[in-house]
Amino acid sequence: MFQSLQTTFGKRLPDGLSDEANSRLRRTLKHYVKEVTESGGSERDILRETYESMAKWLKRNTSFISSRSSVVSNPTGPDRMSPLTMASLDAMTDYTLGIQMPSDDEENPIDKFERLKARRASPHATQEFEPIRLPQQVTPSQPKDFIIRQQDVVKYRETEYNLILNSKDRDWVNNSVENRYNFSVQLDSASRPQGTGHQATITNRFRNITKIEFIKAILPVEGLDVVIQRDCLSAGAPANPELSFVSALTMPYVNIIMDEMTGNNFGTNDVVDKSLAVCQYDATWKSDQMAKNLSTNRGYTLFFPKFMKAQRTYAPTPLASLQKMSFSIVNPENQILTNTPDAIGVKDILLGSAGDIVSCYYDISAEYLFVRLAQWVPMWTFSTVDKVQFAGLTSTDGNQDIIAWLQKESGHVVVGCAYDSPTLSVVVDGPNDCGYVNYVVIRNRFNNPTLGDCGRELFNAEKTALPLPIIITSGSVINLSRQVQLTLRITVRELDATTNLRPDNI
């Protein structure tokens, strides 16, 4: 463009431009390249604006036209321009650089602006002017706009998750405060595995929760209280607590309370107001093995909010997250179904061949083990065919073999309960007169019953005069058959990515 302008000026001015004028032409061209480019003009606009500006400057500064004889010397007066040069300068403002001017429809916005400005300066101009439309400024694109598609509206979808909680998954070895009817669950615990804290844990974190709905509760059919009765048909009959069995089936309903939220219930007492669900009986199931033993496991029962919606909805703003869920299951009198612990400390272990055992499970080959508990518990705490599990057991040196076997992951099946008789100083089957026991009886270790060998497999310490009883310094046993299962449905709001997929991407 600079060479084109230089050539044009060279044709108009016989003597050409001086070095100073060429320098000024270069600066002027650089200026209009920047200005016209930013306003959206073309190369033609740059040449025209530069030419017109340079021509006006040369008319004001004639001394910079050429360093040769473009100025006539006058010995008696000041230097003056030659007639040819002056005529060339007068003709500069009408020069169009030889480029065809556009029509009105195709006129550049800058040309249009100049034409309207001239019309306003005319003495015949009216007050009605055509509006000026300057080039629209375009926001430069960001590199990320070509990589990540920008959406005007963010689209969401509602996703439902089933949350299934089991009271046995808490740290029952170290946490003696909670039990199956009063426990808590810690959510978003990826950094803390199950069993390392006092609460049961869930590794998933629920965000943007729109609804929490209670579905059902599965409760064990167990004796929640001990009732002491006598068989009055027999004269002088002793107390028989096995005659009465009080379970959740004797209640019209149970309340499920979650400390972190309230449901949609209102009642005549504040416990119903803050409850998550009011549940009624629906079904029961149990093993066919009942026989004549009244203390046999009686199965499970299902409670759920029949004909009611037990839920909490967060609208229009969802709940950001939920860190903890603390549950309590209470009766219509607003009391926890039972405060009896389901995990009890272990004191010591007796072989069934001990001389102070008066029980149907006594034999000289010690085919049964009597686990003495650290406290007395109601007779309904452990029942025949219940599954129990030991954990955290420690003992004196030489008993590691039996400790490892007791703590096997599959657990053990209860065959009976017993208690220490203070009058006879022996171990007796069943509960005492108050309906309490302090022994759990389990089967001892077999050799290999799959081959028909029902003989006992002796423990290592037993082969070298195993001390009796085996003293347990720490550890607990839990009844896995007496745990509570709760099921909830959590609805969360998530980004809907499927709306941005083309059919050929599926």
C-alpha positions in Angstrom: 0.0 0.0 0.0 2.9 2.4 0.7 4.4 1.8 -2.8 0.9 2.4 -4.3 0.5 5.7 -2.5 4.1 6.8 -3.4 3.4 6.1 -7.1 0.1 8.0 -7.0 1.8 11.1 -5.4 4.6 10.8 -7.9 2.2 11.0 -10.8 0.5 14.1 -9.4 3.6 15.9 -8.3 6.3 16.2 -11.0 9.1 16.6 -8.4 7.8 13.8 -6.1 7.9 13.8 -2.3 10.8 14.7 -0.1 12.3 12.4 2.5 10.3 14.2 5.2 7.1 13.8 3.3 7.7 10.1 2.7 8.3 9.6 6.4 5.0 11.4 7.2 3.2 9.3 4.5 4.5 6.1 6.2 3.3 7.2 9.7 -0.1 8.2 8.3 -0.6 4.9 6.5 0.3 3.0 9.7 -2.2 5.1 11.7 -5.1 4.4 9.3 -4.3 0.7 8.9 -5.0 0.4 12.6 -8.0 2.7 12.8 -9.8 1.4 9.7 -9.1 -2.3 10.5 -10.7 -2.0 14.0 -13.8 -0.4 12.5 -14.2 -3.1 9.9 -13.1 -1.2 6.8 -11.3 -2.5 3.7 -7.9 -1.9 2.1 -9.6 0.6 -0.2 -10.7 2.6 2.8 -7.2 2.7 4.2 -5.8 4.0 0.9 -8.4 6.7 0.5 -8.2 8.0 4.1 -4.4 8.0 4.0 -4.3 9.8 0.6 -6.8 12.5 1.7 -5.0 13.2 5.0 -1.6 13.4 3.2 -2.9 15.7 0.5 -4.3 18.2 3.1 -1.0 18.1 4.9 1.0 18.8 1.7 -1.2 21.8 0.9 -0.3 23.2 4.3 3.4 22.3 4.1 4.5 22.9 0.6 8.1 23.0 1.5 8.1 19.1 2.0 7.0 18.3 -1.5 10.5 17.8 -3.0 14.1 18.5 -2.3 14.6 19.5 -6.0 13.5 22.6 -7.9 9.9 22.7 -6.9 10.4 26.1 -5.3 11.3 29.2 -7.5 14.0 31.5 -6.1 13.2 35.2 -6.0 16.1 37.4 -5.1 13.8 40.2 -4.0 11.1 38.2 -2.2 10.2 34.9 -0.5 10.3 31.6 -2.3 7.1 30.6 -4.1 5.6 27.4 -5.6 5.9 26.8 -9.3 2.5 27.1 -11.1 2.6 23.4 -12.1 3.1 22.2 -8.6 0.3 24.4 -7.2 -2.1 23.1 -9.9 -1.3 19.6 -8.9 -2.0 20.2 -5.2 -5.4 21.8 -6.1 -6.4 18.7 -8.0 -5.4 16.2 -5.2 -8.7 16.4 -3.2 -10.7 15.1 -6.2 -8.5 12.1 -6.8 -10.1 8.7 -6.2 -7.1 6.5 -6.6 -8.7 5.0 -9.7 -11.0 2.7 -7.8 -14.7 2.4 -8.7 -17.0 3.9 -6.0 -19.6 1.6 -4.6 -23.4 2.0 -5.1 -25.6 3.3 -2.3 -26.7 -0.2 -1.3 -23.1 -1.4 -1.1 -21.7 1.7 0.4 -19.2 1.2 3.2 -20.3 2.6 6.6 -17.4 5.0 6.7 -18.2 6.4 3.2 -21.8 6.7 4.3 -20.8 8.7 7.4 -18.7 11.1 5.3 -21.6 11.6 2.8 -24.1 12.4 5.6 -21.6 14.7 7.3 -21.3 16.7 4.0 -25.1 16.9 3.7 -25.4 18.3 7.2 -22.8 21.0 6.3 -24.7 22.0 3.2 -26.8 25.2 3.5 -29.8 23.4 1.9 -29.7 20.5 4.4 -33.0 19.6 6.1 -33.6 18.3 9.7 -34.3 14.8 8.4 -31.2 12.8 8.2 -30.7 9.1 7.6 -29.5 7.4 10.8 -25.8 6.5 10.9 -25.1 2.8 11.3 -21.6 2.2 12.5 -20.0 -1.2 12.2 -21.0 -3.6 15.0 -18.3 -4.5 17.4 -17.8 -8.3 17.5 -16.7 -9.9 20.7 -13.6 -12.0 20.0 -14.2 -15.8 20.5 -12.5 -17.6 23.3 -10.5 -20.8 22.6 -12.7 -22.7 25.1 -15.8 -21.8 23.0 -14.6 -24.1 20.3 -13.9 -26.9 22.7 -16.8 -26.7 25.2 -20.2 -26.1 23.7 -21.9 -23.2 25.6 -25.6 -23.8 26.5 -28.1 -21.0 27.0 -30.1 -23.1 29.4 -28.7 -25.8 31.8 -30.9 -28.9 31.6 -31.3 -31.2 34.6 -32.9 -34.6 35.3 -34.3 -36.2 38.5 -32.4 -39.4 39.5 -33.6 -41.8 42.2 -31.3 -43.9 44.4 -32.3 -46.6 46.8 -30.5 -46.3 50.2 -30.5 -49.5 52.2 -29.2 -49.3 55.8 -28.4 -52.2 58.1 -27.8 -51.6 61.8 -25.1 -54.3 62.0 -22.7 -52.3 59.8 -21.9 -49.8 62.6 -18.7 -50.1 64.7 -20.4 -52.2 67.4 -17.1 -53.3 69.0 -16.2 -49.8 70.2 -19.5 -48.1 70.2 -21.6 -49.3 73.2 -24.0 -46.4 73.1 -26.0 -47.3 70.0 -28.0 -50.4 69.4 -30.2 -51.7 66.5 -33.1 -49.3 67.3 -30.9 -46.3 67.8 -28.0 -45.8 65.4 -26.6 -43.3 62.9 -25.1 -43.4 59.4 -22.2 -41.2 58.1 -22.5 -40.3 54.4 -19.6 -39.2 52.1 -17.0 -41.3 54.0 -14.7 -42.3 51.1 -11.7 -41.3 53.2 -12.9 -43.4 56.2 -13.7 -47.1 55.5 -16.4 -49.0 57.2 -15.6 -50.0 60.8 -13.1 -47.2 61.5 -15.7 -44.9 63.2 -18.6 -45.2 65.6 -21.2 -44.9 62.8 -22.1 -47.0 59.8 -20.7 -45.3 56.7 -21.7 -44.8 53.1 -19.0 -43.8 50.6 -21.4 -42.0 48.2 -22.2 -38.4 48.6 -25.7 -37.2 47.6 -25.8 -33.6 46.2 -28.7 -31.4 45.3 -31.3 -33.5 47.1 -34.9 -32.8 46.0 -36.7 -35.5 48.0 -36.1 -38.0 50.8 -38.7 -40.7 51.0 -39.0 -43.5 53.6 -39.9 -46.9 52.1 -39.9 -49.6 54.7 -38.4 -51.1 57.9 -37.6 -54.7 58.6 -37.6 -55.5 62.3 -36.8 -58.8 64.1 -39.6 -60.5 65.8 -38.0 -60.5 69.3 -39.1 -60.2 72.9 -38.7 -56.5 73.8 -39.6 -57.0 77.4 -39.6 -59.7 80.0 -42.9 -60.6 81.7 -42.7 -62.9 84.7 -45.6 -65.4 84.9 -46.5 -68.6 86.7 -48.3 -71.6 85.6 -51.2 -71.2 88.0 -52.7 -74.6 87.1 -49.8 -76.2 88.9 -49.6 -75.7 92.7 -46.4 -74.1 93.8 -45.2 -73.7 90.1 -42.1 -71.5 89.8 -42.0 -68.4 87.7 -41.9 -69.1 83.9 -40.9 -66.0 81.9 -41.2 -68.0 78.6 -45.0 -67.9 78.8 -45.2 -64.2 77.6 -43.7 -62.8 74.4 -43.9 -59.0 73.8 -42.7 -58.0 70.4 -43.4 -55.1 67.9 -46.4 -57.1 66.7 -48.2 -56.1 69.8 -48.1 -52.4 68.8 -50.5 -50.5 66.5 -47.6 -48.7 64.8 -43.9 -47.6 65.3 -42.4 -44.2 64.6 -39.2 -43.8 62.6 -37.4 -40.6 63.7 -34.5 -39.0 61.8 -32.9 -36.2 63.8 -31.6 -34.3 60.7 -35.0 -33.8 59.2 -38.8 -34.0 59.7 -41.3 -35.5 57.4 -44.8 -34.5 56.5 -46.6 -35.8 59.6 -48.6 -33.9 62.2 -50.1 -35.5 65.3 -51.3 -34.8 68.8 -47.8 -35.1 70.2 -44.5 -33.6 69.2 -42.8 -37.0 68.5 -45.3 -37.6 65.6 -44.6 -34.1 64.4 -40.9 -34.6 64.1 -41.1 -38.3 62.8 -40.0 -39.2 59.3 -42.6 -42.1 59.0 -45.4 -43.7 60.9 -45.3 -47.4 60.0 -47.9 -50.2 60.4 -47.5 -54.0 60.3 -47.6 -55.6 56.9 -46.1 -59.1 56.9 -44.0 -61.6 58.8 -41.8 -64.6 57.9 -39.8 -67.1 59.9 -38.0 -70.4 59.6 -40.1 -73.6 59.6 -38.0 -75.0 62.5 -39.9 -74.1 65.6 -40.4 -77.5 67.4 -41.4 -77.0 71.1 -38.6 -74.6 72.0 -40.3 -71.3 72.8 -37.0 -69.4 72.7 -36.4 -70.2 69.0 -35.8 -67.4 66.6 -39.2 -66.1 65.3 -38.2 -64.4 62.1 -38.8 -60.9 60.9 -41.7 -58.5 60.3 -42.2 -55.7 57.7 -43.4 -52.2 58.7 -44.0 -49.5 56.2 -46.1 -46.3 56.0 -49.3 -47.9 54.6 -51.6 -45.6 52.6 -49.3 -42.6 53.4 -46.5 -40.6 51.9 -43.6 -40.5 54.2 -41.2 -38.0 52.6 -39.6 -34.6 52.8 -39.5 -32.4 49.6 -36.9 -29.6 49.0 -38.4 -27.2 46.5 -37.7 -25.0 44.7 -34.1 -25.1 46.1 -32.7 -28.5 46.6 -30.7 -29.6 49.7 -27.0 -29.1 48.9 -25.8 -32.3 50.7 -26.5 -34.6 53.6 -23.6 -35.6 55.9 -25.3 -37.7 58.6 -28.5 -39.7 59.2 -29.5 -40.5 62.8 -32.4 -42.9 63.3 -34.5 -43.9 66.3 -37.4 -46.4 66.2 -39.9 -45.6 69.0 -43.2 -47.1 70.2 -46.5 -45.2 70.5 -45.4 -44.1 74.0 -42.4 -42.3 72.4 -39.8 -44.7 73.8 -37.1 -46.7 72.0 -38.4 -50.2 71.4 -35.7 -51.5 73.7 -32.5 -50.2 75.2 -31.0 -53.7 75.5 -27.6 -53.8 73.7 -27.3 -56.2 70.8 -23.5 -56.3 71.2 -22.3 -57.6 74.6 -18.8 -57.9 75.9 -17.3 -61.4 76.4 -15.8 -62.4 79.8 -14.6 -66.0 79.4 -15.2 -69.3 77.6 -15.9 -72.7 79.2 -15.6 -76.1 77.5 -18.8 -78.2 77.8 -16.8 -80.8 79.8 -16.3 -78.5 82.8 -17.4 -80.1 86.0 -19.6 -77.1 87.2 -21.9 -77.3 84.1 -25.3 -78.9 84.7 -26.8 -78.7 81.2 -28.0 -80.9 78.4 -25.0 -79.7 76.5 -22.6 -81.1 78.9 -20.4 -84.0 77.8 -16.9 -85.2 78.5 -15.7 -84.6 74.9 -16.6 -80.9 75.2 -18.7 -80.8 72.0 -20.1 -77.4 73.0 -18.6 -74.1 74.2 -20.2 -71.9 76.9 -19.5 -68.2 76.2 -19.9 -66.2 79.4 -21.1 -62.6 78.8 -19.8 -59.6 80.6 -23.3 -58.7 81.7 -26.7 -60.3 82.2 -29.2 -59.8 79.4 -32.9 -60.6 78.9 -33.5 -64.2 77.8 -34.9 -62.9 74.4 -31.5 -61.3 73.5 -30.3 -64.6 72.1 -32.5 -67.4 70.7 -31.9 -70.8 69.2 -30.7 -70.7 65.5 -29.7 -67.0 65.9 -26.5 -66.1 64.1 -23.8 -64.5 66.3 -20.4 -63.0 65.4 -17.4 -62.3 67.6 -14.9 -59.5 67.1 -12.1 -57.7 68.9 -11.3 -60.8 71.1 -8.0 -60.9 73.0 -6.7 -63.4 75.4 -3.6 -64.7 77.2 -0.8 -66.3 75.2 -1.5 -69.8 73.8 -5.1 -69.2 73.0 -4.7 -67.6 69.5 -6.0 -70.7 67.8 -9.4 -70.6 69.5 -9.6 -66.8 69.2 -9.1 -67.0 65.4 -11.8 -69.7 65.1 -14.3 -67.8 67.2 -13.9 -64.7 65.1 -14.4 -66.4 61.7 -16.4 -64.3 59.3 -19.2 -66.8 58.9 -20.1 -66.5 62.6 -21.7 -69.2 64.8 -25.2 -70.5 65.4 -26.7 -70.3 68.9 -27.9 -73.6 70.2 -29.1 -72.4 73.7 -28.6 -70.0 76.6 -27.7 -70.6 80.3 -27.1 -68.9 83.5 -25.0 -69.1 86.7 -27.1 -70.5 89.5 -26.1 -68.7 92.7 -27.6 -71.3 95.0 -26.2 -74.4 93.2 -22.9 -72.7 92.0 -23.4 -74.4 88.6 -24.3 -73.4 85.1 -28.0 -74.2 84.3 -29.9 -74.2 81.0 -32.4 -71.5 80.3 -33.1 -68.2 82.1 -33.2 -67.5 85.8 -36.4 -66.6 87.7 -36.1 -63.0 86.5 -35.9 -64.1 82.8 -32.2 -63.2 82.4 -29.2 -65.2 81.1 -25.4 -64.7 81.0 -24.2 -67.6 78.8 -24.5 -68.3 75.1 -24.0 -71.9 74.0 -22.5 -72.6 70.6 -21.2 -75.8 68.8 -17.5 -76.6 69.2 -15.1 -77.2 66.2 -15.5 -80.5 64.3 -12.8 -82.5 62.6 -14.4 -82.8 59.1 -18.1 -83.4 59.1 -18.2 -83.5 55.3 -16.4 -86.8 55.5 -18.7 -88.1 58.3 -16.2 -87.4 61.0 -18.1 -85.7 63.8 -15.3 -85.9 66.3 -13.8 -82.8 67.8 -10.8 -81.0 66.4 -8.7 -80.0 69.4 -7.3 -76.5 69.7 -3.5 -76.1 69.9 -3.6 -74.9 73.5 -6.0 -77.7 74.4 -3.4 -80.3 73.4 -1.1 -78.8 76.1 -3.6 -78.6 79.0 -5.8 -75.7 77.9 -6.5 -73.6 81.0 -10.2 -73.4 82.1 -11.9 -71.1 81.7 -10.3 -69.2 78.8 -10.0 -65.6 80.0 -11.1 -63.0 77.4 -9.6 -59.6 78.2 -11.6 -57.7 75.5 -14.0 -58.2 72.6 -17.7 -58.5 72.0 -20.3 -60.7 70.5 -23.3 -59.4 68.4 -26.5 -61.1 67.4 -26.7 -60.7 63.7 -30.3 -62.0 63.6 -31.6 -59.1 65.7 -30.6 -56.3 63.4 -32.8 -53.6 61.7 -32.9 -52.8 58.0 -34.2 -49.5 56.7 -34.8 -48.6 53.1 -35.1 -45.0 51.8 -35.4 -43.5 48.4 -33.3 -40.3 47.7 -34.1 -38.2 44.6 -31.3 -35.9 43.4 -31.0 -33.3 40.7 -28.2 -34.0 38.2 -27.1 -32.5 34.9 -28.8 -34.1 31.9 -25.9 -34.9 29.5 -28.1 -36.9 27.0 -29.6 -33.7 25.6 -26.3 -32.7 24.2 -25.7 -36.0 22.4 -26.3 -36.4 18.7 -28.1 -39.6 17.5 -24.9 -40.8 15.9 -23.1 -40.6 19.3 -25.4 -43.1 20.9 
